[in-house]
Amino acid sequence: MDSRTKKTNNKRFVRYPEGAEMYSMSLSKFQQLAKDAKACYKMNRLVLVNLDILEEYLETFHIEDEEFYK
């Protein structure tokens, strides 16, 4: 793991491009996910995403059905 990845994993708030890279998804998909999770904080033109809220929201999509994994 490089130093950039370590630094990013300790952050609680990230900007859209950094979050999209962290979660390996497109920028537009990450923006929509953050908005759906209501994890956005806006200060003037700066938007930060709270990763704690986002991760909690992501857990609601966890597939527990055994049939899916066969």
N, C-alpha and C positions, 0 to 999 in steps of 0.2 A: 504494500500500500504506500503510495507516494505521500509526500508532506501536504500536498494540496488536498488530497482526499481526506486525510486525517483532520485537517483544519475545518473542512466543510462538515464533517460528521459531528462536530461539537457545537455547531451553530444551532440556535433555536429559531432564528428568523433568517430568511433568504429572499433575494429578489427572484423574479420569475425565471430569468435565464439560468441562474445557478441551480434553482430547484429542478428545472426541466432536465438539466444535465445530471443532477444527483439521482433522479428517478428514471433516467434513460427513456424519456418520452419527449414528444414535440412540445414546443413552447406553448402553442395554443391549447393542447390537451392539458398541460400542467396548469395553465391559467384557469381553464374551465373547472378543473378538479378543485383548485384552491377556492374558487368562488362558490362552488357547490358545497364545499366543506365549511364555508364562512370563516376561513382562516386568514383573510386578508386584512391588513392594516394600511391605511392610506394617509400619508402626510404630504400635503401639497401634491406634487407629481410623483412622489416616491411610494411604491407599493411593496410591502414586505409580507411574506407568508409565514405564518406560525407553523412550524413543522410538527409540533406536538398535536395541535388540532387536526392537521392534515393526516397524520398517521392514525389518529383515532378514527377519523372518517374512513380511511382506507380499510381498516379492520372490519368495517361493516360489509365489505365485499368478499370476505374470506369464505371460501367454498369448503363446507364441511361434509358434503355428501360423498360417501364412499364410492358411489357409482361413477362419479366424475374422474376419479383417480385410477380406474381400471383400464 
